[in-house]
Amino acid sequence: MVHAFVMVKAGAGEAGNVAEQIRGLEGVSEAHVVAGEYDVIAEVTAEEVYQLLDAVASDVQSLPGVTDTRTYVSMDE
């Protein structure tokens, strides 16, 4: 099992909507609106790292309001 944290930048005023959409995606256990360089942080789980990266590339990045993402794979699981 692979765990990662996905940092998401959203368009102006879109953070809440983006977080809600991300929460509905398969493999997402949590998504929070945060203050800082990124607008949303999501915790994502997948069987393999390639599935996780594909989910971010195809599912998260294609959501309306998402302008950029950065993925950090957890090393302590």
Chimera marker file (.cmm) of the C-alpha trace (Angstrom):
<marker_set name="trace">
<marker id="1" x="0.000" y="0.000" z="0.000" r="1" g="1" b="0" radius="0.5"/>
<marker id="2" x="1.291" y="3.465" z="-0.910" r="1" g="1" b="0" radius="0.5"/>
<marker id="3" x="0.313" y="6.655" z="0.942" r="1" g="1" b="0" radius="0.5"/>
<marker id="4" x="0.897" y="10.156" z="-0.344" r="1" g="1" b="0" radius="0.5"/>
<marker id="5" x="0.040" y="13.738" z="0.413" r="1" g="1" b="0" radius="0.5"/>
<marker id="6" x="-1.084" y="15.817" z="-2.539" r="1" g="1" b="0" radius="0.5"/>
<marker id="7" x="-0.741" y="19.581" z="-2.317" r="1" g="1" b="0" radius="0.5"/>
<marker id="8" x="-3.199" y="21.372" z="-4.589" r="1" g="1" b="0" radius="0.5"/>
<marker id="9" x="-3.324" y="24.960" z="-5.800" r="1" g="1" b="0" radius="0.5"/>
<marker id="10" x="-6.789" y="26.204" z="-6.717" r="1" g="1" b="0" radius="0.5"/>
<marker id="11" x="-8.067" y="29.231" z="-8.591" r="1" g="1" b="0" radius="0.5"/>
<marker id="12" x="-9.270" y="32.250" z="-6.632" r="1" g="1" b="0" radius="0.5"/>
<marker id="13" x="-12.254" y="31.333" z="-4.464" r="1" g="1" b="0" radius="0.5"/>
<marker id="14" x="-12.176" y="27.672" z="-5.566" r="1" g="1" b="0" radius="0.5"/>
<marker id="15" x="-10.435" y="25.970" z="-2.613" r="1" g="1" b="0" radius="0.5"/>
<marker id="16" x="-13.595" y="24.765" z="-0.844" r="1" g="1" b="0" radius="0.5"/>
<marker id="17" x="-15.123" y="23.411" z="-4.030" r="1" g="1" b="0" radius="0.5"/>
<marker id="18" x="-11.871" y="21.717" z="-5.047" r="1" g="1" b="0" radius="0.5"/>
<marker id="19" x="-11.506" y="20.069" z="-1.605" r="1" g="1" b="0" radius="0.5"/>
<marker id="20" x="-15.080" y="18.771" z="-1.803" r="1" g="1" b="0" radius="0.5"/>
<marker id="21" x="-14.470" y="17.277" z="-5.246" r="1" g="1" b="0" radius="0.5"/>
<marker id="22" x="-11.218" y="15.670" z="-4.113" r="1" g="1" b="0" radius="0.5"/>
<marker id="23" x="-12.949" y="14.073" z="-1.105" r="1" g="1" b="0" radius="0.5"/>
<marker id="24" x="-15.193" y="12.214" z="-3.553" r="1" g="1" b="0" radius="0.5"/>
<marker id="25" x="-12.317" y="10.599" z="-5.455" r="1" g="1" b="0" radius="0.5"/>
<marker id="26" x="-11.408" y="6.953" z="-4.973" r="1" g="1" b="0" radius="0.5"/>
<marker id="27" x="-8.429" y="6.452" z="-2.670" r="1" g="1" b="0" radius="0.5"/>
<marker id="28" x="-8.747" y="9.829" z="-0.951" r="1" g="1" b="0" radius="0.5"/>
<marker id="29" x="-9.043" y="9.471" z="2.821" r="1" g="1" b="0" radius="0.5"/>
<marker id="30" x="-8.921" y="13.196" z="3.677" r="1" g="1" b="0" radius="0.5"/>
<marker id="31" x="-8.787" y="16.594" z="1.977" r="1" g="1" b="0" radius="0.5"/>
<marker id="32" x="-8.420" y="19.884" z="3.848" r="1" g="1" b="0" radius="0.5"/>
<marker id="33" x="-8.433" y="23.539" z="2.850" r="1" g="1" b="0" radius="0.5"/>
<marker id="34" x="-5.262" y="25.082" z="4.294" r="1" g="1" b="0" radius="0.5"/>
<marker id="35" x="-3.498" y="28.437" z="4.434" r="1" g="1" b="0" radius="0.5"/>
<marker id="36" x="-0.122" y="28.763" z="2.775" r="1" g="1" b="0" radius="0.5"/>
<marker id="37" x="1.478" y="28.184" z="-0.608" r="1" g="1" b="0" radius="0.5"/>
<marker id="38" x="-1.073" y="25.489" z="-1.473" r="1" g="1" b="0" radius="0.5"/>
<marker id="39" x="-4.830" y="25.663" z="-0.941" r="1" g="1" b="0" radius="0.5"/>
<marker id="40" x="-5.765" y="22.022" z="-0.328" r="1" g="1" b="0" radius="0.5"/>
<marker id="41" x="-3.884" y="19.061" z="1.142" r="1" g="1" b="0" radius="0.5"/>
<marker id="42" x="-5.218" y="15.578" z="0.393" r="1" g="1" b="0" radius="0.5"/>
<marker id="43" x="-4.153" y="12.184" z="1.726" r="1" g="1" b="0" radius="0.5"/>
<marker id="44" x="-4.320" y="9.514" z="-0.962" r="1" g="1" b="0" radius="0.5"/>
<marker id="45" x="-3.812" y="5.735" z="-0.819" r="1" g="1" b="0" radius="0.5"/>
<marker id="46" x="-3.269" y="3.240" z="-3.645" r="1" g="1" b="0" radius="0.5"/>
<marker id="47" x="-1.946" y="-0.297" z="-4.078" r="1" g="1" b="0" radius="0.5"/>
<marker id="48" x="1.062" y="0.760" z="-6.177" r="1" g="1" b="0" radius="0.5"/>
<marker id="49" x="2.924" y="4.037" z="-6.639" r="1" g="1" b="0" radius="0.5"/>
<marker id="50" x="2.072" y="4.063" z="-10.349" r="1" g="1" b="0" radius="0.5"/>
<marker id="51" x="-1.661" y="3.858" z="-9.563" r="1" g="1" b="0" radius="0.5"/>
<marker id="52" x="-1.301" y="6.722" z="-7.135" r="1" g="1" b="0" radius="0.5"/>
<marker id="53" x="0.552" y="8.938" z="-9.595" r="1" g="1" b="0" radius="0.5"/>
<marker id="54" x="-1.935" y="8.086" z="-12.350" r="1" g="1" b="0" radius="0.5"/>
<marker id="55" x="-4.853" y="8.997" z="-10.069" r="1" g="1" b="0" radius="0.5"/>
<marker id="56" x="-3.279" y="12.367" z="-9.309" r="1" g="1" b="0" radius="0.5"/>
<marker id="57" x="-2.460" y="13.050" z="-12.955" r="1" g="1" b="0" radius="0.5"/>
<marker id="58" x="-5.815" y="11.994" z="-14.361" r="1" g="1" b="0" radius="0.5"/>
<marker id="59" x="-8.300" y="12.577" z="-11.530" r="1" g="1" b="0" radius="0.5"/>
<marker id="60" x="-7.067" y="15.442" z="-9.353" r="1" g="1" b="0" radius="0.5"/>
<marker id="61" x="-5.398" y="17.565" z="-12.028" r="1" g="1" b="0" radius="0.5"/>
<marker id="62" x="-8.466" y="17.377" z="-14.274" r="1" g="1" b="0" radius="0.5"/>
<marker id="63" x="-10.857" y="18.801" z="-11.652" r="1" g="1" b="0" radius="0.5"/>
<marker id="64" x="-12.275" y="22.257" z="-12.387" r="1" g="1" b="0" radius="0.5"/>
<marker id="65" x="-10.459" y="24.893" z="-10.345" r="1" g="1" b="0" radius="0.5"/>
<marker id="66" x="-7.197" y="22.947" z="-9.923" r="1" g="1" b="0" radius="0.5"/>
<marker id="67" x="-4.215" y="24.922" z="-11.228" r="1" g="1" b="0" radius="0.5"/>
<marker id="68" x="-1.238" y="22.928" z="-9.895" r="1" g="1" b="0" radius="0.5"/>
<marker id="69" x="-0.379" y="19.899" z="-7.757" r="1" g="1" b="0" radius="0.5"/>
<marker id="70" x="2.623" y="18.559" z="-5.919" r="1" g="1" b="0" radius="0.5"/>
<marker id="71" x="2.719" y="14.940" z="-4.675" r="1" g="1" b="0" radius="0.5"/>
<marker id="72" x="4.756" y="13.707" z="-1.708" r="1" g="1" b="0" radius="0.5"/>
<marker id="73" x="4.922" y="9.922" z="-1.234" r="1" g="1" b="0" radius="0.5"/>
<marker id="74" x="5.127" y="8.836" z="2.411" r="1" g="1" b="0" radius="0.5"/>
<marker id="75" x="8.272" y="6.879" z="3.214" r="1" g="1" b="0" radius="0.5"/>
<marker id="76" x="7.253" y="5.608" z="6.680" r="1" g="1" b="0" radius="0.5"/>
<marker id="77" x="4.474" y="3.185" z="5.811" r="1" g="1" b="0" radius="0.5"/>
<link id1="1" id2="2" r="1" g="1" b="0" radius="0.2"/>
<link id1="2" id2="3" r="1" g="1" b="0" radius="0.2"/>
<link id1="3" id2="4" r="1" g="1" b="0" radius="0.2"/>
<link id1="4" id2="5" r="1" g="1" b="0" radius="0.2"/>
<link id1="5" id2="6" r="1" g="1" b="0" radius="0.2"/>
<link id1="6" id2="7" r="1" g="1" b="0" radius="0.2"/>
<link id1="7" id2="8" r="1" g="1" b="0" radius="0.2"/>
<link id1="8" id2="9" r="1" g="1" b="0" radius="0.2"/>
<link id1="9" id2="10" r="1" g="1" b="0" radius="0.2"/>
<link id1="10" id2="11" r="1" g="1" b="0" radius="0.2"/>
<link id1="11" id2="12" r="1" g="1" b="0" radius="0.2"/>
<link id1="12" id2="13" r="1" g="1" b="0" radius="0.2"/>
<link id1="13" id2="14" r="1" g="1" b="0" radius="0.2"/>
<link id1="14" id2="15" r="1" g="1" b="0" radius="0.2"/>
<link id1="15" id2="16" r="1" g="1" b="0" radius="0.2"/>
<link id1="16" id2="17" r="1" g="1" b="0" radius="0.2"/>
<link id1="17" id2="18" r="1" g="1" b="0" radius="0.2"/>
<link id1="18" id2="19" r="1" g="1" b="0" radius="0.2"/>
<link id1="19" id2="20" r="1" g="1" b="0" radius="0.2"/>
<link id1="20" id2="21" r="1" g="1" b="0" radius="0.2"/>
<link id1="21" id2="22" r="1" g="1" b="0" radius="0.2"/>
<link id1="22" id2="23" r="1" g="1" b="0" radius="0.2"/>
<link id1="23" id2="24" r="1" g="1" b="0" radius="0.2"/>
<link id1="24" id2="25" r="1" g="1" b="0" radius="0.2"/>
<link id1="25" id2="26" r="1" g="1" b="0" radius="0.2"/>
<link id1="26" id2="27" r="1" g="1" b="0" radius="0.2"/>
<link id1="27" id2="28" r="1" g="1" b="0" radius="0.2"/>
<link id1="28" id2="29" r="1" g="1" b="0" radius="0.2"/>
<link id1="29" id2="30" r="1" g="1" b="0" radius="0.2"/>
<link id1="30" id2="31" r="1" g="1" b="0" radius="0.2"/>
<link id1="31" id2="32" r="1" g="1" b="0" radius="0.2"/>
<link id1="32" id2="33" r="1" g="1" b="0" radius="0.2"/>
<link id1="33" id2="34" r="1" g="1" b="0" radius="0.2"/>
<link id1="34" id2="35" r="1" g="1" b="0" radius="0.2"/>
<link id1="35" id2="36" r="1" g="1" b="0" radius="0.2"/>
<link id1="36" id2="37" r="1" g="1" b="0" radius="0.2"/>
<link id1="37" id2="38" r="1" g="1" b="0" radius="0.2"/>
<link id1="38" id2="39" r="1" g="1" b="0" radius="0.2"/>
<link id1="39" id2="40" r="1" g="1" b="0" radius="0.2"/>
<link id1="40" id2="41" r="1" g="1" b="0" radius="0.2"/>
<link id1="41" id2="42" r="1" g="1" b="0" radius="0.2"/>
<link id1="42" id2="43" r="1" g="1" b="0" radius="0.2"/>
<link id1="43" id2="44" r="1" g="1" b="0" radius="0.2"/>
<link id1="44" id2="45" r="1" g="1" b="0" radius="0.2"/>
<link id1="45" id2="46" r="1" g="1" b="0" radius="0.2"/>
<link id1="46" id2="47" r="1" g="1" b="0" radius="0.2"/>
<link id1="47" id2="48" r="1" g="1" b="0" radius="0.2"/>
<link id1="48" id2="49" r="1" g="1" b="0" radius="0.2"/>
<link id1="49" id2="50" r="1" g="1" b="0" radius="0.2"/>
<link id1="50" id2="51" r="1" g="1" b="0" radius="0.2"/>
<link id1="51" id2="52" r="1" g="1" b="0" radius="0.2"/>
<link id1="52" id2="53" r="1" g="1" b="0" radius="0.2"/>
<link id1="53" id2="54" r="1" g="1" b="0" radius="0.2"/>
<link id1="54" id2="55" r="1" g="1" b="0" radius="0.2"/>
<link id1="55" id2="56" r="1" g="1" b="0" radius="0.2"/>
<link id1="56" id2="57" r="1" g="1" b="0" radius="0.2"/>
<link id1="57" id2="58" r="1" g="1" b="0" radius="0.2"/>
<link id1="58" id2="59" r="1" g="1" b="0" radius="0.2"/>
<link id1="59" id2="60" r="1" g="1" b="0" radius="0.2"/>
<link id1="60" id2="61" r="1" g="1" b="0" radius="0.2"/>
<link id1="61" id2="62" r="1" g="1" b="0" radius="0.2"/>
<link id1="62" id2="63" r="1" g="1" b="0" radius="0.2"/>
<link id1="63" id2="64" r="1" g="1" b="0" radius="0.2"/>
<link id1="64" id2="65" r="1" g="1" b="0" radius="0.2"/>
<link id1="65" id2="66" r="1" g="1" b="0" radius="0.2"/>
<link id1="66" id2="67" r="1" g="1" b="0" radius="0.2"/>
<link id1="67" id2="68" r="1" g="1" b="0" radius="0.2"/>
<link id1="68" id2="69" r="1" g="1" b="0" radius="0.2"/>
<link id1="69" id2="70" r="1" g="1" b="0" radius="0.2"/>
<link id1="70" id2="71" r="1" g="1" b="0" radius="0.2"/>
<link id1="71" id2="72" r="1" g="1" b="0" radius="0.2"/>
<link id1="72" id2="73" r="1" g="1" b="0" radius="0.2"/>
<link id1="73" id2="74" r="1" g="1" b="0" radius="0.2"/>
<link id1="74" id2="75" r="1" g="1" b="0" radius="0.2"/>
<link id1="75" id2="76" r="1" g="1" b="0" radius="0.2"/>
<link id1="76" id2="77" r="1" g="1" b="0" radius="0.2"/>
</marker_set>
